[in-house]
Amino acid sequence: MTTRDQWIQGARPRTLPAAVAPVLVGSAIAYFEQGFRFGIALLALVVALSFQVGVNYSNDYSDGIRGTDDVRIGPIRLVGQGLANPKAVRQAALMSYAVGAVAGLLMVALSGLWILIPVGLASVAAAWFYTGGSRPYGYLGLGEIFVFVFFGLVAVVGTSASQTGQISTLSLLGGVACGALSCAILVVNNLRDRENDEQVGKMTLAVRLGDKRTRELYRTLFLIAYTMPVIMTAMTTGPKFAYVVLLTMLSARRPLMAMQNGATGPELLPILVDTGKVLLLFALSISVGISASPTS
């Protein structure tokens, strides 16, 4: 019987910063634009966390029944390691999506932004078919695009727009920043599993790019993320204190150096953790900077 601790580990709690970060940034932008609504922000957080857990369980299920999780480094695989019945893991994924859907419908009802319904449906479909279905796009090297769009742009813009009623340039910039760092987490994960993925025919972007270019991509994603607050600060009507997030570059030094020095296999696990911490610290600091900035 699957233990409670195994279910928690199967939800991969270390990936949750990718869900929390865009909600923090989107809500800070809504506050700066004088449209912050606590109830909607809280619902957005429930949606993000539920979908993140749903993605993790559905990936565990889909990869497990395909046999691509039989040999892995890192967090436990409920299905691949025979720790849980595949149907139970699939049900856990669907329940997570259901919780997110209910919270999303409440968001729509409170905000009146009905465009969020098809966006939410697209998010669930993208999450499931990442590794599910007959031709999962995660096996084609398109996973980073999914993460950038849905855990970056959609999450930040959706959180902000549901409170303010409009899509702003500021929210798009915030979405790019969060999306880039969320992608960096996936890049580390896929680099760690690159050799095994290649053997089982899972052609992730890391497999397609190879070791050297995957590490270059990781650094580029950090550069993109840290360029966004500079652009925000330079905007005529932008948040003048957004630049404070640049101080968190000190926390990014360790994972960047470890990646540059050629860490492989289990050595990439601390980098995965550190990248998640950088994302969360980035989101917290830029949110404070945006919220504290004077409005025009």
C-alpha positions in Angstrom: 0.0 0.0 0.0 1.3 3.4 -0.9 2.2 5.5 2.1 1.3 9.1 2.7 4.9 10.1 2.5 5.2 8.4 -0.9 2.2 10.2 -2.2 3.7 13.5 -1.0 7.0 12.7 -2.7 5.2 11.7 -5.8 3.6 15.1 -5.9 7.2 16.5 -6.2 6.9 19.4 -3.7 10.3 20.8 -4.9 8.6 21.8 -8.1 6.0 23.9 -6.3 8.0 27.2 -6.5 7.1 27.1 -10.2 3.5 27.4 -9.3 3.8 29.9 -6.5 6.2 32.3 -8.2 3.9 33.5 -11.1 1.0 34.1 -8.7 3.2 36.3 -6.5 4.4 38.3 -9.4 1.0 38.6 -11.1 -0.6 39.8 -7.8 2.2 42.3 -7.2 1.6 43.7 -10.7 -2.1 43.9 -10.0 -1.3 45.8 -6.8 1.0 48.2 -8.6 -1.8 48.8 -11.2 -4.2 49.4 -8.4 -6.4 46.4 -9.0 -5.3 43.9 -6.4 -8.0 41.5 -5.1 -7.0 39.2 -2.4 -9.7 36.6 -2.9 -8.9 36.2 -6.6 -5.1 36.0 -5.8 -5.8 33.2 -3.3 -7.8 31.3 -5.9 -5.1 31.8 -8.5 -2.7 30.2 -6.0 -5.0 27.2 -5.6 -5.3 26.8 -9.3 -1.5 27.0 -9.9 -0.6 24.6 -7.1 -3.4 22.1 -8.1 -2.3 22.1 -11.7 1.4 21.7 -10.8 0.6 18.7 -8.6 -1.7 17.4 -11.4 1.1 17.7 -13.9 3.5 15.8 -11.7 1.1 12.9 -11.0 0.0 12.7 -14.7 3.7 12.6 -15.8 4.4 9.9 -13.2 1.4 7.9 -14.6 2.1 8.3 -18.3 5.9 7.8 -18.0 5.3 4.8 -15.7 3.0 2.9 -18.0 5.4 3.5 -20.9 8.3 2.2 -19.0 10.4 5.3 -19.4 10.6 5.7 -15.6 12.0 2.3 -14.9 15.6 3.7 -14.4 15.7 7.2 -13.0 17.8 9.5 -10.8 16.0 11.7 -8.4 12.5 11.8 -6.8 10.5 8.5 -6.5 8.3 7.4 -9.3 5.1 5.9 -8.0 4.2 3.9 -11.1 7.7 3.3 -12.4 8.9 1.9 -9.1 5.7 -0.1 -8.5 4.9 1.9 -5.4 1.3 2.7 -6.4 -1.4 1.4 -8.7 -1.3 3.3 -12.0 -5.1 3.9 -11.9 -4.7 5.4 -8.4 -2.0 7.8 -9.7 -4.1 8.7 -12.7 -7.0 9.4 -10.3 -4.8 11.6 -8.1 -3.9 13.6 -11.2 -7.5 14.0 -12.3 -8.5 15.0 -8.7 -5.8 17.7 -8.7 -7.0 19.0 -12.0 -10.6 19.0 -10.7 -9.6 21.1 -7.6 -7.9 23.6 -9.9 -10.9 23.7 -12.2 -13.3 24.5 -9.4 -11.0 27.2 -8.1 -10.6 28.5 -11.7 -14.4 28.7 -12.2 -14.7 30.7 -8.9 -12.0 33.0 -10.3 -14.0 33.5 -13.4 -17.2 34.2 -11.5 -15.5 36.8 -9.3 -13.5 38.5 -12.1 -16.0 38.2 -15.0 -13.1 37.4 -17.2 -14.7 34.5 -19.2 -11.7 34.1 -21.5 -10.1 32.3 -18.6 -12.3 29.2 -19.2 -10.8 28.2 -22.5 -7.4 29.2 -21.2 -7.9 26.8 -18.3 -9.1 24.0 -20.5 -6.0 24.5 -22.7 -3.8 24.4 -19.6 -5.3 21.0 -18.5 -5.0 19.6 -22.0 -1.4 20.8 -22.3 -0.6 19.3 -18.9 -2.0 15.9 -19.7 -0.6 15.6 -23.2 2.9 16.6 -22.0 3.6 12.9 -21.5 0.2 11.4 -22.1 -1.6 10.4 -25.3 -0.3 8.6 -28.3 2.2 11.4 -29.3 3.2 13.2 -26.1 4.9 16.5 -27.0 7.2 16.2 -24.0 8.9 13.3 -25.9 9.4 15.6 -28.9 11.5 18.3 -27.1 8.6 20.7 -26.7 8.3 20.6 -22.9 10.1 23.8 -22.3 7.6 25.7 -24.5 4.7 24.3 -22.4 6.4 25.4 -19.2 7.3 28.9 -20.6 3.8 29.5 -21.9 1.7 28.0 -19.0 3.9 28.5 -16.0 5.1 31.8 -17.2 3.0 33.9 -19.5 -0.4 32.4 -18.8 0.1 32.1 -15.0 1.4 35.7 -14.5 -0.9 37.4 -17.0 -3.9 35.3 -15.9 -3.3 36.2 -12.2 -2.9 39.9 -13.0 -5.7 40.2 -15.6 -8.2 38.4 -13.4 -7.7 41.2 -10.8 -7.3 44.2 -13.0 -9.4 43.2 -16.0 -6.7 43.9 -18.5 -3.5 42.5 -20.0 -0.5 44.9 -19.5 3.0 45.0 -20.8 4.2 44.7 -17.2 2.4 41.4 -16.8 3.9 40.1 -20.0 7.4 41.0 -18.9 6.8 39.3 -15.5 5.5 36.2 -17.4 8.7 36.0 -19.5 10.8 36.2 -16.3 8.9 33.5 -14.4 8.6 31.4 -17.6 12.4 31.5 -18.2 13.3 30.4 -14.7 10.6 27.7 -14.6 12.1 26.5 -17.9 15.5 26.4 -16.2 14.2 23.9 -13.7 13.0 21.6 -16.4 16.3 22.0 -18.3 18.2 20.7 -15.2 15.7 17.9 -14.8 16.0 16.8 -18.4 19.8 17.1 -18.4 19.9 14.8 -15.4 17.8 12.2 -17.3 19.3 12.8 -20.7 21.1 9.5 -21.2 18.3 7.4 -20.0 15.7 9.4 -22.0 17.8 9.0 -25.2 17.9 5.2 -24.6 14.1 4.9 -24.2 13.3 7.2 -27.1 12.2 10.2 -25.1 13.6 13.0 -27.2 13.6 15.9 -24.7 15.2 19.2 -25.6 18.3 18.1 -23.6 18.6 15.0 -25.7 18.2 17.0 -28.9 20.7 19.8 -27.9 23.3 17.6 -26.2 25.1 18.3 -23.0 27.0 21.4 -23.9 24.2 23.4 -25.6 21.8 22.4 -22.8 24.1 24.0 -20.3 24.3 27.1 -22.5 20.5 27.2 -22.6 20.3 27.1 -18.8 22.6 30.2 -18.6 20.6 32.0 -21.3 17.3 31.4 -19.4 18.8 33.2 -16.4 20.0 36.1 -18.5 16.5 36.5 -20.0 14.8 36.4 -16.6 17.2 39.0 -15.1 16.8 41.3 -18.1 13.0 41.7 -17.5 13.2 43.8 -14.3 15.7 46.1 -16.0 13.2 46.7 -18.7 10.4 47.2 -16.2 12.4 49.8 -14.3 13.2 51.6 -17.6 9.6 51.9 -18.6 8.2 55.4 -18.3 5.3 54.2 -16.1 7.0 51.1 -14.8 7.8 50.1 -11.2 10.9 52.0 -10.3 12.0 49.5 -7.6 11.8 46.4 -9.7 15.6 46.4 -10.1 16.0 45.2 -6.5 15.5 41.7 -7.7 19.0 42.0 -9.2 20.4 41.4 -5.7 19.2 37.8 -6.0 21.8 37.2 -8.7 24.1 36.3 -5.8 21.9 33.3 -5.1 22.0 32.3 -8.7 25.8 32.0 -8.7 26.0 28.6 -7.1 23.7 26.7 -9.6 25.2 28.5 -12.5 28.8 27.7 -11.5 27.9 24.0 -10.8 26.2 23.8 -14.2 29.2 25.4 -15.9 31.6 23.0 -14.1 29.9 20.0 -15.7 27.8 18.5 -12.9 26.1 15.3 -14.1 23.7 12.6 -12.8 23.1 12.9 -9.0 25.3 16.0 -8.9 22.5 17.8 -10.7 20.0 17.2 -7.9 21.3 20.1 -5.7 21.2 22.4 -8.8 17.6 21.4 -9.3 16.8 22.4 -5.8 18.8 25.6 -6.0 17.1 26.7 -9.2 13.7 26.3 -7.6 15.0 28.5 -4.7 16.3 31.1 -7.1 12.9 31.2 -8.8 11.0 31.7 -5.5 13.5 34.3 -4.2 13.3 36.1 -7.6 9.5 36.2 -7.4 9.4 37.3 -3.8 12.0 40.1 -4.3 10.6 41.4 -7.6 7.1 41.3 -6.1 8.2 43.5 -3.1 10.0 45.8 -5.5 7.0 46.2 -7.8 4.5 46.6 -4.8 6.7 49.2 -3.1 7.1 51.3 -6.3 5.2 54.6 -6.5 2.4 54.6 -9.1 2.2 57.4 -11.7 
